[in-house]
Amino acid sequence: MNTTGYNLVVKRPIELVALLLERLCGNAQLSLEGDLRYVDTRQIQSISLEPTDLLRRSTSQPIQDFIILPVEPSTKDILIGSILPQAGLRTRIYHLQIQKDGERMFAAYDRFEVDCVWIGAWADEAWLTALVNTGILRTYTPIVETEEL
């Protein structure tokens, strides 16, 4: 049996995403989908409004605002200090995804709803347990791939 990732129950989404951006900074991207009118991206140069094969739209009707932001040393502090607090992760942002080096690392759908938040197997259980102990996560559950006979 192989752990392919973890389902997360998140108590404090801004703090979780800030920690993820710190850990995944460099050759990474953050996508936000929802009501983005309160998100000021003027301080970030290379943004994209177009989905990619990896960071796709998750809502087809009604069409929501969508943006992909680079997670680099030059943008990380702006994302954490300005974008995340403005965004409204549980109110205005429906879906959030992070990719690094061409691999999806984290996804939160339906405003961080229970059973809708996933993190890849790159996240070790010691770190996830620390997030539970600090109150950022309520719980996490390994996703185990079973072998077919």
N, C-alpha and C positions, 0 to 999 in steps of 0.2 A: 504494500500500500504506500502511496506517495501523496504527500501534502502538496496541493496545487495552489493554495492560497488560504485566505481566512475570511469568513464573514464577520463583520464588526457591528457592534451596537455602540453608537457614538453619543456621548453626553455633551462634549464641547467641540463642535466641528471646526471653529476657527483655529483653535489651538492645535488640533490634529493636523489640519491642512498646513499650518505654519511649520510644524515639525517635519512634515513630509517634504515641503519645499526646501527646507534646510538640508535634509538628508539626500534629496534627489537633484539638487542644484547642479547644473551643467549638462548641456545637450538634452534638455528636458523641456516639456511643454505642458501647460495647464489649459484645459478647455472649460469654459463656463457656458451653460445654456439656461436661458430664462429671461427675466426682465432685467436688462443690463443698463437701464437709463441712469442709474445712480453710480455706475462704475466709470470712473474717469481714467482713461488709458493714455492720456496725452503725454505722460512721462515715459512711456514705453514705445520704442520705435518699431520694431518688427512684429506687428500683430497680424493675425490672419482672421478673416471673417468666413473663410471656407473650411468646411469639414475635410478631414483626411481619411484614408482607409482605416487608420487606427483610432483617431479621435473623431467619431461620427456624431451627428445629431441623433438624439434619442427620442425626440418628439416630432411627429409629422403634422399634427393638427391640434391646436393652432400652431403655426410656425412661431418659434421663440427666437429671441436674439441669440446669437452664437458667436463666440470669439475664442481664438487660441492665442495664448500669451507665452512668450519664451520664459523659461525658468533658468536664468543664468546669473552669475555673480553680479552683473550690472542691473538686474531687474528684481532679484530675490527680495531685497529690502522694501522696494516699492510694492511688490505683491503682498508681502506680509503686513506692512505698516499702513498701506493705503487701500489697495484693491480689496483684500479680504474683509476688512471692517465695513467697507461701503457696500459690498455685494449682497449681503443678506442671505447667507448660506441655507438657512432654514425657512426663509420667507420668499425670496425673489429668485433664487437660483434653484432650478429643478434638477439639473444634472451637472456633475463636475468629474473630470477625468484628468489623470496625470500619466504622461508617457515619458520614458527615458530610454535613449539609445534604441528607439524603434520598438519598444516593448511596453505594453500597458502595465503600469505599476499599481494604480489605485483607481477606483471608480465609486462614485456615490450617486445614486439615482433617487428620484422622487423625494428630494429635500432631506436626504440622509435618513430616510425611512428604515425601520427595522427590516432586515432581510434584503436590503437594497444597497449595502455598502460592502465593498470587496477590496482586499489588498493582496498583492501577489505573495508567493512563497518566499520572496527575497526578505520579507519582514520576519525576523526571528521571534520565537515565542517569548524570550526573555524581555525583549523590547516591548512587545504587546502587553505582557504582564505588568511591566513598569507603567504603561499608559493606563491600565486598569487601576493600579495602585494610586496613581496621581489623580484619578477621576476624569481623565480625558475620554476613556472608553468605559462603557458599562461592562461589556463582555466581548470575547472573541471566540470563534469556533473554527477549528481547522476544516478545510474542505479536502476530503481524502478521495483520491482516484483509486477505484478498485479495479483489479485486473479481471478481464473477461476470460473465461475458459473456453 
